[in-house]
Amino acid sequence: MSIKTLTGMAAVAGVLTVVGVSAPAHAATLDDIKSAGELKCGINTGLPGFAFTDDKGNWTGFDVAYCRALAAAVLGDPDKVKWVNLTGKNRFPALASGEIDVLSRNTTWTFSRDVDLGFTFVGVNYYDGQGFIGRKALGVSSAKELDGASVCIQTGTTTELNLADFFRINNISYEPVPIETNEEARKAYEAERCDVYTTDASGLAATRSTFPDADAHMVFPEIVSKEPLGPLVRQGDDQWADVARWVLNALINAEELGITQANVDELAKGTENPEINRILGSEGSLAEMLGLEKDWAVNAIKAEGNYAEIFERYLGKNTPLGIERGLNALWKDGGILYAPPMR
């Protein structure tokens, strides 16, 4: 299949706008969750490795695991979660309106989302960047050779503007093929409605893993953006933001300190390491500061393990995605991942 020629056609970027986004007047999310007995978590409509259903129809994946850990920390049970599947377009209104308590849907932390839309990102759980996937039959080896290509792209995402910037900087043109969900994008690409598909590199690995002829497709070497992905909550409720933030930090610190799903109960009895003791509640008053039970972090880690265990289970080299830790390795292992100290 040859790349389509688009004479005199300029690439036009979609500008992300969210209408009617405003935080509800009531801001006591932690109390509401405890009263309801469930955490409302917004996740993807389906993305291998990040949010997908297993053989029994249960939601699982890297982003899902975070919400299970959060529910375990707050409610003592990782299964007390109401899953709300959201597209790139409707995820922000769902969070702003209170339909969900937290959004854990491979979402990029940006200035406008933080400041203008009024959300609080509680941290970065995956450092990513936007890339391109195409068929080897196209006969190109670089995204810079895609002049005149048709490009499948999810609407309501940062990838729209990144795509326009990349083609403009390289003085080449493209034909956008707007798609609403990853599943639709995958089907459109497989049906050859577009020459290439662009999204976060992790999403490309997830998509490629579903192809029966994966070797016929290549991810181009260019990474055209910084995409720090992470969970987010509404602004205006600092207590809930603190809870959501420190559950993520606890999972990252647990990896660094060697706290695992298998040994957390034993370590919770007390150790010679004061930081382990503070995290797991055998000394100090971190739980009281958050408004949680003493075993909040124990329960969070027991839910799915520490950060490394979650990453390797759903995204790592022994999964269909085969993603190396890279930037998402701990700082002491050559990556840039670390969490603030728990003291």
N, C-alpha and C positions, 0 to 999 in steps of 0.2 A: 504494500500500500504506500503510495507516494504522499508527501506532505502537500496540502492544498495551498495554492498560490492566492494571495489576497492582495491584488493590485490596488494601491491607494487606500487601503483600509487601515485605519489607526486603531490600536488597542485601547479600549475604554475601560477604566476601572470601575468596579462597583464600590460605592461608598457605604460603609456600614452605618445604618441608622436604626435606632430602637425607639419606637414611639410609645409614649405613656409609661416609661419606666420610672417608678418612684417607690421608695420604701414605704411599707405600711406604717401607720402611726404607732402601732403596738410593737415594742421591741423587748421581748423577754423570751427569746427563742429557747433557751435552755429549760426554763420552767414549762413552756408549752410542750416540748418534746417529752419531758418526764411525765407530764399530765396525760398526754396522748398515748404514751407507751410505745412510740415508734419514731424513727428518724425518717424524714422525707428527703430522699437523695435523688438529685437529677443526674442522669447518666446518658451515654450515647444511645442512639437507636440500634446500635450494633457495630462493633469494631473489634475484629479478632485481637486477642491479647489484652484489650483494655476494658471492653464491656461486651460480653456475649453470653449466650445461654448454653449450659451443658446438656448432656443427654437426657437429663430429668427436667429440663426447662428452667433450671435455676440460673439467675444472673451471676456471673463470675468475671474475673479479670482484674487487671492492675488498678483501674479507677474504682471498680466495685469494691476491691479489698480495702481501700481507704475508708469507704463509708461503713463497711462492716466493722472495722477497727473503731471508728468514731461511735457507732451504735453500742459497741461493747463497752467503751469507756464511759458512756453516759448512762446506758440502760442495763449494762451487765450482760447483754446478749447480742451477739453479732447478727442474729437473724431478725431482729426487730427493726427492719428497714422496709419502707415503702419505696419501691423503685419507680421512678418517673422517667420515661424515655423521651429525650428532647433532641430536636434538630439544632443546627447552628443558628437558625432564625429565632426559634421560640425559647431558647434556653435562658436568655436574660430576662424577658418578661416573666417567665415562670419563677425565677429567683426573686425578682423585685416585688412581685405580687404576694409572695408568701406561699405559693403553691409548693415550693420545696424549701428545705432548711439550709441545704448546702448543694452546690453544683460541683460535681466531680466528673467532668466531661472533657478531657484533653483540651483545656481552654487556655489561650495565651494571655499572660499578664501584660497589659498595655496601659499607657498613660490614660487614654480616653475611657477605658473600661473601669479603671480604678477611680479616676477623678470625676469625669463627666457623667458616667452612668451610675456612679455611687455604689460600687462594690468594693469589698475588702478581700484581696487575695491573701490567703493565710500562709503561703509559702510556695516554693517550686518543688514539685515531686518528679518532674521529668524535663531535662534540658534538651530541646529539640530544635529543628530548623527545617524550613520548607525545601522540598526537592521535587523531582519529576520522575515519572516512570513512563516508559514507552516500549514499543515492540522493537526487537533487534532488527526486524525486517525493514524498519524505516531507514536503516543504513547510516544513522548518525550516532555519534558517541558523546556529544555534549549538548547541553540545553542551549548553548549559544548558536547551535546550528538549526534551531527550530523556527527559522523565519517562515511565516505563513502557516504555521501549524494551528490545528484546532486543539483547544485545551479544555478538558473537563475540570470544573472547579466548583467546590461547594459554596453556596451563597451564605451570606451572613457570617463570614469568617475573615480573619486577617489575611488569608491567602489571596483574596481578590486584589487588594492594593499591592501586596508584595509581588504578585504576578505582573501587574501593570508596570511597577517600578523596574523590575528586571528587564522586561522587553524594551522599555523606554531607554534605559541606560545603555543597552546593547544595540539600540537603533534597529530593532527588528519588530515585526508585526505578528499578531496572532488573532485567532477567532475564538472568543470565549464560548464555552458550552456550559451554561449554568445548571447545576444539579443541587438538590436540597440535602440529600443524605449520602453517607459513604456508600451504602449499599446501592443506591441509584447510580452513583458515580462509577462503581465497579462494573455494574451491568452495562452502562453506557460505553465505558472504555472497552469491555470485552466484545460488545456489539459493533465496535469500530465507529461509533458516533463521534469519536475524537481521536486524534493521533496520540496524545499524551494526557496523563492525569497528574495534577499537582496537588499536594497537601503536605502535611508534616512528614518528615522522613519515617517516623515511626508508623504513621498511617499507611505509607507506601509499602513498608515491610509487611504490615498486617494484610493489606490488599493482595500483594504478590503471593503471600502464603496460601491464599484461597484458589489460585489459578491451577488447573490441572496440568498446564504446560508452563510452569513458572520459569523454566530456563529460557523460554522464548521472549522474556521481558527483562529489561534492565532498568535499574535506577541510575539516572545520570549522576555524574560526580558533583555537580554544583549544588551547594546549599546556599540558598539566596536570602535567608533571613535568620534572625534569632527568635526562637519560639520557647520562652520559658513557660511551661505548662504547670498548672496547679489548681487546687480547689479554691473556691471563693464563696463568700457569704455576703449578706447585705450589710451596708454601712449602718451605723447607729446602734449597734448592739455589741459593745466591746467585750462583754463577758463571753458571749457565744463565739466571737471571733478568736478570743484567747483559747477557748476549749478546742476549736477546730484546728488552730495553729499548733498547739502543743501536743495534740495527738499525732500530727504529722512529725513534729520534732522528736517525739518519743520513739517513733519507729526508726527514724534515721539514727538517733543516738544509740538505740538498742543494737543496731548493726555494729557501730563503732566499739561498743562496750562488750560485744559478744553475748548479748542477751538474745535468746532464740525462743521459738515456740516450744521447743522441747525442754529447755532448762529454766524457763521463766518462773515456774512455781517454786523450784528449789532455791533459786537466787532471791526470790521474794522473802525468804525466811531470814535474810540478812547475810551480808558479805563484809569483807574488809575494804571494799571500794565504796566510799561515801556517795559517789555519783550514782552508782547502781542502786544503792539503798534509797536515795532520794527519789529516783524515778519509780522504783517499785514499791515505795511507801513504807519501808521498814524504819525510816527516820525522816525527820523534816515535816513540813506542812504544805507541800505543793498541792495536794488534793484539796485541802481546805481553801486555798487561794482560788482554785478554779470552781469551787462549788460542787466537787465530785467526791465519790467514795475513795477510800485510801487505795484500793486496788484498781483504779481506773486504767493505769498504764499496763498493769499485769493483764487485764482483760483485753486491752487493745492489742497487745503483742500476741496473746493466745489466739486471737481471732484468726490471723493469717500469717503470723510471724513478723520478723523485723523487715526493714526495707529490702535488704538483699534477698531474703526468702521470697518476698512478694515479687520482686523483679524477676528472679530466676524462674519462678513458677509459671509466670504468664508471658514474659517477654524474652527471657534469656536464651543463651546459645543452644540449649537442649529443647527448645520449643520450636514450633513451625516458623516463628518469626525470626529466631536466631540472632537477636540483637545483642551486641556486646555492650558492656557497661559504659565505656567511653567517658564522656563528660559526667555521666551519672554515677561514676565510681566515687567512693569516698575520697576526700582531699588527700588522705594519707596514702591512697592507692593510685594517685595520678589523675583523679577526676576533680570536680569542683563542688562536690556535694558535701555539705556539713550542716549541722543544726546548732543553734545557740546552746550554751550549757544550761543544764537544768539545776539551778542553784538560786 
